């Protein structure tokens, strides 16, 4: 797994920006907005690492580009007035599949746990040199950097009311949910009940 590849930085940044704008947590200068954006970034990061699992995958998307936000904009009803206007170039770095998978992770805590577990399991084992420990220890064995995705506190949940609402996310999440379920071997858990 590529993990924290710098080649994915533009995809992660643009996809996070799109998701945070489509499902805002408040005015851009508020704590709620920042908390919602942090949760979006964590979900996007997990989704990007799942979508581009090797260094080669990450390098290829950096060369070819991820495809842009046009279909997402249409599905969410957030099409820009002029997509070619100055300041709208970031939209070309949005990855539709990554955003869809992140929406699935935000709407479904069990799927988010599976996604983070898959990412953590695939990361290379660090060398055995002693490293400084973070001040915030993860109580459940999860990396602290995904805490807001997996265990949002009351402020996080309040800030991300739109960002985590399953009904609001459904048009975006449904786009590529089946592929994510297959990848995480979660198809049986999500299968509809037989009549």
C-alpha positions in Angstrom: 0.0 0.0 0.0 1.3 3.4 -0.9 0.1 5.0 2.2 1.1 8.6 2.7 2.3 9.2 -0.9 3.0 12.8 -1.7 1.7 12.1 -5.3 -1.8 11.8 -3.9 -1.7 15.2 -2.1 -3.5 17.1 -4.9 -6.2 14.4 -5.2 -6.7 14.4 -1.4 -6.7 18.2 -1.1 -9.1 18.8 -4.0 -11.5 15.9 -3.1 -11.6 17.1 0.5 -12.4 20.6 -0.7 -15.2 19.4 -2.9 -16.8 17.2 -0.1 -16.5 20.0 2.5 -18.1 22.5 0.1 -20.9 20.2 -1.0 -21.8 19.3 2.6 -20.6 22.3 4.7 -20.2 22.3 8.4 -20.7 26.1 8.8 -19.2 29.4 7.7 -15.6 29.1 6.5 -14.2 31.0 9.5 -15.8 28.8 12.2 -14.6 25.9 14.2 -17.5 23.8 12.9 -16.3 24.2 9.4 -12.8 23.1 10.4 -14.1 20.1 12.2 -16.2 19.0 9.3 -13.3 19.5 6.9 -11.0 17.4 9.1 -13.5 14.6 9.0 -13.9 14.9 5.3 -10.1 14.8 4.9 -9.8 11.7 7.0 -12.4 9.9 5.0 -10.9 11.1 1.7 -7.4 10.0 2.8 -8.6 6.5 3.6 -10.5 6.3 0.3 -7.5 7.6 -1.7 -5.2 5.1 -0.1 -7.7 2.3 -0.8 -8.1 3.5 -4.4 -4.4 3.9 -5.2 -2.7 1.2 -3.1 0.8 1.3 -4.5 3.4 4.0 -5.2 2.9 3.3 -9.0 -0.9 3.8 -8.7 -0.3 7.1 -6.9 2.3 8.2 -9.5 0.0 7.3 -12.4 -2.9 9.3 -11.1 -0.6 12.2 -10.7 0.4 12.0 -14.3 -3.0 11.1 -15.9 -5.2 13.1 -13.5 -8.2 11.7 -11.6 -11.0 12.9 -13.9 -12.5 15.9 -12.2 -15.7 16.8 -10.4 -18.2 17.3 -13.2 -20.4 14.3 -12.5 -20.2 14.8 -8.7 -21.2 18.5 -9.2 -24.2 17.4 -11.3 -25.3 14.7 -8.8 -25.0 17.0 -5.8 -26.5 20.0 -7.5 -23.4 22.1 -6.9 -22.3 22.9 -10.4 -20.2 26.0 -10.6 -21.5 29.0 -12.6 -18.3 28.8 -14.7 -16.1 25.8 -14.3 -13.4 27.6 -16.3 -13.3 30.7 -14.1 -10.2 31.6 -12.2 -10.1 29.7 -8.9 -12.0 26.7 -10.2 -9.0 24.7 -11.5 -8.9 22.6 -8.3 -11.9 20.8 -9.6 -9.8 18.9 -12.2 -8.0 17.1 -9.3 -11.2 15.8 -7.7 -11.5 12.0 -7.9 -15.1 10.8 -8.3 -14.5 7.3 -6.9 -12.5 8.6 -3.9 -15.3 11.1 -3.0 -17.9 8.4 -3.4 -16.0 6.0 -1.2 -15.4 8.7 1.4 -19.1 9.4 1.4 -19.7 5.7 2.1 -17.2 5.8 5.0 -18.7 8.9 6.5 -22.3 7.5 6.3 -21.5 4.0 7.7 -19.3 3.7 10.8 -18.8 -0.1 10.4 -17.6 0.4 6.8 -15.3 3.2 8.0 -13.8 0.8 10.5 -13.2 -1.8 7.8 -11.6 0.8 5.5 -9.2 2.1 8.1 -8.4 -1.5 9.2 -7.6 -2.4 5.5 -5.4 0.7 5.2 -3.5 0.1 8.4 -3.1 -3.6 7.6 -1.6 -2.9 4.2 0.8 -0.1 5.4 4.5 -1.3 5.4 5.8 -2.3 8.8 7.9 0.5 10.1 11.5 -0.1 11.0 12.3 -1.1 14.5 14.0 2.1 15.5 12.4 3.8 18.5 10.1 6.6 17.6 8.5 9.3 19.7 5.0 8.5 20.8 2.1 10.8 20.0 0.6 12.6 23.0 -2.8 11.3 22.1 -2.8 7.5 22.3 -5.4 5.5 20.4 -7.4 3.5 22.9 -8.7 1.0 20.4 -5.5 0.4 18.4 -6.6 2.7 15.6 -4.2 5.4 14.3 -4.9 8.7 16.0 -5.0 10.4 12.7 -8.3 8.7 11.9 -10.0 9.3 15.2 -12.5 11.9 13.9 -13.6 9.5 11.2 -14.0 6.5 13.5 -14.9 8.0 16.8 -16.3 11.5 16.3 -17.1 13.3 19.6 -20.3 15.4 20.1 -18.7 18.5 18.6 -17.5 16.5 15.5 -21.0 15.1 15.0 -22.7 18.4 15.4 -20.2 20.1 12.9 -20.6 17.3 10.3 -24.4 16.9 10.5 -24.7 17.3 6.7 -21.4 15.5 5.9 -22.4 12.3 7.8 -26.2 12.3 6.9 -26.7 9.0 5.0 -29.7 10.3 3.1 -27.9 13.4 1.9 -24.8 11.4 1.0 -26.7 8.7 -0.8 -26.5 10.1 -4.4 -22.7 10.4 -4.1 -22.1 7.2 -2.0 -24.3 5.0 -4.3 -22.1 5.9 -7.4 -19.3 3.5 -6.4 -20.4 1.8 -3.2 -20.5 -1.7 -4.8 -16.8 -1.5 -5.7 -15.9 -0.4 -2.2 -18.0 -3.2 -0.6 -16.2 -5.7 -2.9 -12.8 -4.3 -2.1 -13.4 -4.5 1.7 -15.1 -7.9 1.4 -18.3 -6.4 2.9 -20.8 -7.4 0.3 -22.5 -10.1 2.4 -23.0 -7.6 5.3 -24.8 -5.2 3.0 -26.8 -7.6 1.0 -30.6 -6.9 1.0 -32.7 -9.3 3.1 -34.4 -12.0 1.1 -38.2 -11.8 1.0 
